[in-house]
């Protein structure tokens, strides 16, 4: 049974959510403050995934996400947010979140996203170490590290996975549908198309010399995206 930590202060939501997640085969520990979350995460290895509310009495879920990422780069993290405003999406992705669900949400959607992230996390652990190189970029698949012209890039987990998908298909067009289904493991139908656009933009800002005139990550209008091999 996978162990989840739910950080949520809305009592009206907690009981039903905990009951439903238990019925779906997950064990759930519930905390209601940032302080309690850090106390439970002293044994971070006991959890397989975190579900974080954004607004809390003593801070935000972003605080916990940033704190966790200093210790564990691969821990799957889902944000629960009452707002689908792009600024909150970007903040969650930038601090290391893997996904977000906007309240009110359907339980089936949340469970699908949880299972998808857990499958991805399991696959990543089993992935044998090797080096993926394409022009001026180098990806250490074992260490989940990316270097561009010898410079180590600071990427979130989702940005890293998106980059790997595109680089493995270098010089070929990858459709938005394929990207959504691959990154969300077949649950892409639940994902707002704008979310992928945000990931693409944030990845360009970290990779391109001029994000407005990309050389690596190209948009092929009407089709999807293409990673163009660039040799420095």
N, C-alpha and C positions, 0 to 999 in steps of 0.2 A: 504494500500500500504506500502510495506517495504521500509524503508529509508536506502540507502547505501552511504558510503563516499568513493569516489575514489581518491586516491593519486597517481597522474601520471603527469609527466612533458612533455611527448611527445605529442605535439599539434596535430600531424598527427593521433594519436590514440584516443585522447580524444573525439573529436566531434562524430566520428562514434560509439565509444563505449557507450558514454552517450545516444545517440539517440537510439541505439539498446536496451540498458537496459531499457530505458523508454518504448519502444514499448513492452517489455516483462513484463511490469507491475511493474517496480521498479522506485522509485524516487531516483535520484542520485545527490549528491552534489560533485563538483569537486574542489580539491585543488592541487597545483603544487609544494609545498614545505613542509618541515617538520614543519616550523614555522606556515604556514597556517593551516596545519592539527591539530596542538595543539590548535590553536584558535577555530577551529570548534568543537573539541572534548572537549572543556570546558563544553559543554552540551552533554556529551557522551551518556546519556540516550535516545537521540532522534534518534540514529542510531541502526539499527538491524544487520548490517554487514559491515566490512571494507575490501576494496580491495586496497592493497598497492604495489606500484612499489618498487623495491629494490634500484635502484640508483637514487638519487635526487640531486638537486643543493646544498642543505645545509645539507645533511646527507643521511640516508638510511631508507627504510621502516622498517628495523629491529629496528631502534631507536624508531619509533612510536609504534611498536608492544610491545616492552619491557615497554614503558611508559604507554601504555593502560593496560597491564597486571597487573600493580601495582594498578589499580583502578577497573578493571573488568576482572575476571578470565574466564568468559563464552562468552564474545563477539566473534562471529565467525569472523575469519580473514583469508583472502586469499592473497597470495603473487603472484604478476606478476613478472616473472623473464625472462631475455633474455638468461639465461644459465640454463641447467639442470645438471650442475656439482654437484656431491654429496656434496661437501663442502657447497654450497649455500642451498641445501635442508636441511642439518643438522642444519645450522645456523638458518634457518627459523623455523624449528620445535623446536629447543632448546629455542628460544626466545618467543615461545608461539603461533606460527602460526598453523592453523588447516589444511591448504591445500595450494597448489601452482599450478600455471598454467604457462607453458613455452611459451613465445612468439616465433613465431606467433602461436596463438591459434584460435580455432573455437568458434564462439559465442555460439553455442549450448552447447559445453562442459562447458564453463564458467557458463552459466545460469543453467545448470544441477547441477553443484557443488554448486552454490549459493543456489539453492532451497533445496538441500540436507542438507547443513549446517543450513539453516533457520528452516527446519523441525526438525532437531536434537535439535536445541536450544529451539524450542517450546516444544518438548517432555521433555526436561530436566527440564523446568520450571514447568511442570505439574506432574513431578515424585514425588510421596509421599516419605517423609523421612523415611528411615529405615536403618538398619545396616547390611552390608554384611560381614560375617566373614568366613574365610577359613584358618584353621591352624594358622600361625603366622601373617596373614595379616588381616586388618580390614578396611572396606570401608564405610565411612559415605556418603550415597547416597544423602542426602539432602544438606550437606555442601560441597560435592565434595572433601572430604579429605580422604587421604589414610595413614594408619599407618602400619609399618612393625616392629614387636617386640617393639611397643610403640614409634617408631621413625617416625615422620611425613615426608612424601616424597614430594618433590617438582616436580610435574608432569605437563607437558603441557596438554591442553585440549584433544588433540588427544591421548596422552599417557594414560591419565585417562580413556578415553572411551575404548581403546584397552584392558587395564587391567581389566576393569569391564566385558567386553565380555568374556575374558578368565577365570576369577575367577568364573563367574556365570556358566561356563561349566567345572569347576574344575574336573581334572582327566579324562576328555574326550578329544578326538582329535577334534580340530576345523580347518577345511580346510582353506587354503589361500583364496579360492573363497568366502566362507562364511564371513570371516573377511573383505575382500575388499567390498563386497556388503553391509555388515552391517554398517561399518564405513562410507562409502560414500553413504549409503542409495540407493543402487541399481545402482549407477553410477560407480561402480568399474571397468567397462570396460575402463574408461578413465584414470585409474591410472596406472602409471608405476609400475610394480611388484617390482622394486628395492626400491620404496618408503616404502612399507611394511617392507622390510628387514631393512631399516634404523630405522623405528619405533621400531622394535623388538630389534635391537642392542642397541638403546639408552635407552629403557626401562630396558633391562638387566643391563646396566651399573649403573642404579639407584637402582635396586632391589637386584641383586645378589652380594654375597660376592666376587665371582670370575666370571666375565662375560664370561670368556672362558670355564668355567665348571659350567654351570647353574644348580641349584637345583629346582628352581621354574618354570621358563619359558623354556620348552623343545621343541626342534625341532624334529618333526617326519618326517623324510625325505620321500618325495613322497606324503605326506598327508597334513601336516600343522603344527600346534603348539598345545601344551598341557600345561595347568597350573597344576602342581603337588602340592598337598597339603603338606605343610611341617609344622610339629609341633615342636616348639622350646622347 
